[in-house]
Amino acid sequence: MEQNKKIKEDLYELYGCLKEMASVSGSEHFFAPYILEKLTYPLQEVQSALKERDVTQPQVQPQPMALSGIPTASGNEKKDGMKLSEKVRQIVDAAGVESFYKAELMPLFDKTLEDAVREQRLRKVTANDLKYLYSLMATVPLKGKKTKQEILQLIKKHFDNAARTEDMNAKFLGKR
């Protein structure tokens, strides 16, 4: 209960800050029109709305994201017959995906690796394995039919971008 109160206080404060920012001239360049339309309520109304307890709406528990044919993070398979390798089946979070990527998938991008060796390693990982790994680390589900190579490139881009962001943050924070 105490956490709910804190959340409501934070929401009220955020609404106030956003409303103040939206009142500045030129704010239409920073906020999408649909957001500006939502910032029309007086602060007193927002505060009273947050204080009310809405018992008419049922409490909805978020469900794990499941892609068509992809097991959820809890390990439940969506479609019958989906096969995952034993190594991949044991991975349940983004940290596990990262360690698997560094150990098993990153070597596939090594230019000095012979093509035959690369193909042999690539055959050990199925498209379903890659889809499952991608679903654990990404907030946006895969759309459409993707090949093994395309999913592998998406996973590589994810970790490359994360490393670049971490490097930029370290440089930025280090200069202060």
C-alpha positions in Angstrom: 0.0 0.0 0.0 2.8 2.4 0.8 4.3 1.8 -2.6 1.0 2.6 -4.3 0.9 5.9 -2.4 4.4 6.7 -3.6 3.6 5.8 -7.2 0.5 8.1 -7.1 2.6 11.0 -5.6 5.2 10.5 -8.3 2.6 10.4 -11.1 1.1 13.7 -9.7 4.5 15.3 -9.6 5.3 14.1 -13.2 2.0 15.4 -14.5 2.7 18.8 -12.9 6.2 18.9 -14.5 5.0 17.9 -17.9 2.1 20.4 -17.7 4.5 23.1 -16.9 6.9 22.1 -19.7 3.9 22.0 -22.1 2.9 25.5 -21.2 6.2 26.9 -22.5 6.0 28.4 -26.0 7.5 26.0 -28.6 6.5 22.9 -26.6 4.7 21.6 -29.7 8.2 20.9 -31.1 9.1 18.7 -28.1 5.7 16.9 -27.4 3.5 15.0 -29.8 0.1 16.5 -30.2 -1.7 13.6 -28.5 0.5 14.2 -25.4 -0.3 17.9 -25.3 -4.0 17.0 -25.5 -3.7 14.8 -22.4 -2.1 17.7 -20.4 -5.3 19.7 -20.2 -6.6 18.7 -16.7 -6.1 21.1 -13.8 -3.7 19.8 -11.1 -6.4 19.6 -8.5 -8.5 17.3 -10.6 -5.5 15.0 -11.2 -4.7 14.9 -7.5 -8.3 14.1 -6.6 -8.5 11.4 -9.3 -5.3 9.8 -8.0 -6.7 9.8 -4.5 -9.9 8.0 -5.5 -9.8 4.2 -5.5 -11.3 2.8 -8.6 -13.0 -0.5 -7.7 -14.8 -1.0 -11.0 -11.7 -1.9 -12.9 -10.3 -5.4 -12.3 -6.6 -5.6 -11.5 -4.8 -7.0 -14.5 -1.6 -8.9 -14.0 1.0 -8.4 -16.8 1.6 -11.6 -18.7 5.0 -12.6 -20.1 5.5 -11.6 -23.7 5.0 -14.5 -26.0 5.6 -14.5 -29.7 3.8 -16.9 -32.0 5.6 -20.2 -31.6 8.1 -18.8 -29.1 8.3 -20.0 -25.5 7.8 -17.4 -22.8 10.5 -16.7 -20.3 8.7 -19.0 -17.9 9.6 -21.9 -20.3 6.1 -22.7 -21.5 6.0 -23.5 -25.2 3.3 -21.7 -27.2 3.2 -24.2 -30.1 3.5 -28.0 -29.8 6.6 -29.4 -31.5 8.9 -26.4 -31.0 12.4 -27.6 -30.3 15.0 -25.7 -28.4 18.5 -26.9 -27.8 19.3 -27.8 -24.2 21.7 -24.9 -23.7 19.1 -22.4 -24.9 16.3 -23.9 -22.9 18.3 -23.2 -19.7 18.5 -19.4 -20.5 15.7 -17.4 -18.8 16.8 -13.8 -18.9 18.8 -11.2 -20.8 22.0 -11.8 -18.8 21.9 -15.4 -19.9 21.4 -14.3 -23.5 24.4 -12.1 -23.3 26.7 -14.8 -21.9 25.4 -17.2 -24.5 26.0 -14.6 -27.2 29.6 -14.0 -26.1 30.4 -17.7 -25.9 28.5 -19.2 -28.8 27.4 -16.5 -31.3 30.0 -13.8 -31.2 32.7 -16.1 -32.7 30.4 -16.5 -35.8 31.3 -12.9 -36.7 35.1 -13.4 -36.5 36.5 -12.7 -40.0 39.5 -15.0 -39.4 37.2 -18.0 -38.9 37.0 -20.4 -41.9 33.7 -20.5 -43.6 33.3 -24.3 -43.1 33.8 -23.8 -39.3 31.4 -20.9 -39.2 28.7 -22.9 -41.0 29.3 -25.9 -38.7 28.8 -23.7 -35.6 25.8 -21.9 -37.2 24.1 -25.3 -37.8 24.2 -26.0 -34.0 21.9 -23.1 -33.4 18.3 -23.3 -34.7 16.2 -20.4 -35.9 13.8 -21.2 -33.0 16.8 -20.9 -30.5 17.6 -17.4 -32.0 13.9 -16.3 -31.9 13.7 -17.4 -28.2 16.9 -15.6 -27.3 15.7 -12.5 -29.1 12.4 -12.6 -27.3 14.2 -12.6 -23.9 16.3 -9.6 -24.6 14.2 -7.3 -26.8 11.1 -5.4 -25.9 9.8 -5.4 -29.5 8.7 -8.7 -30.9 10.0 -10.0 -34.2 7.7 -9.2 -37.1 7.3 -11.3 -40.1 9.3 -14.3 -41.1 13.1 -13.9 -40.4 16.0 -16.1 -41.4 18.6 -17.3 -39.0 21.1 -14.8 -40.4 18.6 -11.9 -40.0 17.9 -12.8 -36.4 21.5 -13.3 -35.7 22.2 -9.8 -37.1 19.5 -8.3 -34.9 21.0 -9.9 -31.8 24.4 -8.7 -32.8 23.1 -5.1 -33.3 21.4 -5.2 -29.9 24.7 -6.0 -28.1 26.8 -3.7 -30.3 24.4 -0.8 -29.5 24.4 -1.7 -25.8 28.2 -1.7 -25.7 28.3 1.6 -27.6 25.9 3.2 -25.2 27.8 1.9 -22.2 31.0 3.3 -23.7 29.4 6.7 -24.3 28.0 6.8 -20.8 31.4 6.0 -19.4 33.1 8.7 -21.4 30.4 11.3 -20.6 30.4 10.5 -16.8 34.1 10.3 -16.8 34.5 13.8 -18.1 32.5 15.4 -15.2 
